[in-house]
Structure formats: structure tokens, C-alpha cells
Amino acid sequence: MVFSTDTIVYPWESQCFGERKIGASADVETSSYLETDLYKNDLIGLKTLDEDYKVGVFLMSGDHLVINRVGTVGWIIPAIYDKKFWK
């Protein structure tokens, strides 16, 4: 789960294996986790987990760890209990 207006983690994309691009400007250019060597080369098994539907990224609007009822009911509970949620 990543939070789009996170004031704790910077850049916010790094909450979920994203990273700042090398040589990025002061405005901070980032890469999705899908674009990183960590993912592409499956260095920690993230790609394998992703291909087996065992990992997911949920973008929440709001600040760091501020999870509202919609996020809980709409994303967290189904992800825990419903295996079809990942496919």
C-alpha cells in the first residue's frame, strides 16, 4: 500500500520498491518497481511473487498510514480473505 501524498517517505513511490532515477532532477523523477533492476532481475523474488499473484500495490490517497474505511473495506479485507482478489 502506498500513499500518494505521503509526508514521511520521500519520494512516495519508494514505499513499494520504486526508486529515484539516477541523475534525477531536483523535482525527483522516479521509477515504478516494475522498472527497477531489483524487479527485472528478480533479486529478492518480487517478480516471482508478482507473477504468482502473491503481491500487489494499492495506491491510497492521503498521508502516511492514514487508512480510511473505504481503504480497509475495499482493499485490505478482500486482499486478506479472497484469493480471487489477486487474479
Residue, then its C-alpha position, 0 to 999 in steps of 0.5 A: m500500500v502506498f500513499s500518494t501524498d505521503t509526508i514521511v517517505y520521500p519520494w512516495e513511490s519508494q514505499c513499494f520498491g520504486e526508486r529515484k532515477i539516477g541523475a534525477s532532477a531536483d523535482v525527483e523523477t522516479s521509477s515504478y518497481l516494475e522498472t527497477d533492476l531489483y524487479k527485472n532481475d528478480l533479486i529478492g523474488l518480487k517478480t516471482l511473487d508478482e507473477d504468482y499473484k502473491v503481491g500487489v500495490f494499492l495506491m491510497s490517497g492521503d498521508h502516511l498510514v492514514i487508512n480510511r474505511v473505504g481503504t480497509v473495506g475495499w482493499i485490505i479485507p478482500a486482499i486478506y480473505d479472497k484469493k480471487f482478489w489477486k487474479 
